[in-house]
Structures are given as C-alpha cells and as structure tokens.
Amino acid sequence: TVTGSDPNGNASTWTNSSALRVADGGNGTLNIQSGGSVTSTISFIGDDFNSIGTVTVTDPNSTWSNSSVLFIGTSGNGSLNVEAGASVTNGEGSIGHSLGGTGTVTVTGTSSTWTNTLNLLVGNSGNGTLNISDAGAVSNTTGIIGEDPNSTGTVNLDGTGSTWTNAGILHVGNFGNGTLHVLNGWGTSRTDGFVGDES
C-alpha cells in the first residue's frame, strides 16, 4: 500500500527502475491511495497461470505511471480499478493478454483516467473486460476488442460523461469475439470503426 503525502505535498512513492509484477506465481495486491505514486517500466497484473493480482488506484492525485506496456491478466487473473479521481498511464495496454488469461479493468468516477499512449487491446488472446462508468475516461490510439482467434473482449460504457477516446481505428471483433455495450449516455471518438473485421 502506497498512501498519502507529507505536509509539504510530497507524495509517498514507490519507484521501480524495471518491471513490476503484481501476482507472478502467487496472489498479490497493490493499493495506491490518498495521493500516493508508483512508477515502473513494463508491468504485469496476474502474470502466471493460477495467479490472482489486483491493483486499485484511488483518490485525487494518486498515480501509477508505466513507461511501457501494462498487461492485465497475462496468463492468470488480473484486475485494475481506477477510481475517485485517480490516474493510470502507460504505453500499450492489454487486458486478457495470453491464452488462459483473464483481465478486468474498471475506470469509474469523475476525473478518473486511464491513458494508453499506444493501442488498447481488450481480449488479446485471452478474456478481457473494460468497464467505464460514472464519468470515467479511457483514451488510446487504436482500440481492439477481441484481437486474436478464440479471444473474447467486452467493453461496457455506462453513464453520462463516461468517455472512451480512440485516436485511431476501433475494431469490435478483430479475429476474436468482441462486444461493445453503450448504456445511459456516453461519449466516444475514433477515426474509423470496424465490427467483425477479420475472418
């Protein structure tokens, strides 16, 4: 748990100069709260088979910054919760990355943000779910729901002010199975959209 800041506003920090794994072969939990800050390069949540990893980033000014890829549910089970005004940033994002992996990301609450500077894959080769609600915001370049054969991806956007911004193309079902649910008012943008793109 990385929490809080001193009276001068200096955040409690955990800095990893290389990879960060939350649940490699076992079970792991990381909480970043009350203005705490974690940095790393490439990161994994639920990396190995049968592992269970959970990361919760909550409260304003709480941040998790990754300079490279963020994998949620690599071969195990991974969950990322971004809530109550917190923020997560990374290069590419992959939810349910490998065969047998299951990943879930929930971004909820005003000013809660998940920023992918590159592509976002929801169900790469495994099973992935992305939930955006109550004015949460997710952004990326190309967005893919159900990337590889036998993968399953689901995105749920719910609530006024909830946004998913794709600067590039949005694929709903690339080679795999993709589902996009749009509920109760939301906003999104993209260049082109494909539904059931490849064989």
Secondary structure, DSSP 8 states (H G I E B T S, - for coil): -EE-B-TT--B-EEE-SS-EEESSSSEEEEEEETT-EEEESSEEES-STT-EEEEEEESTT-EEEESS-EEESSSSEEEEEEETT-EEEESSEEES-STT-EEEEEEESTT-EEEESS-EEESSSSEEEEEEETT-EEEESSEEES-STT-EEEEEEESTT-EEEESS-EEESSSSEEEEEEESS-EEE-S-EEES---
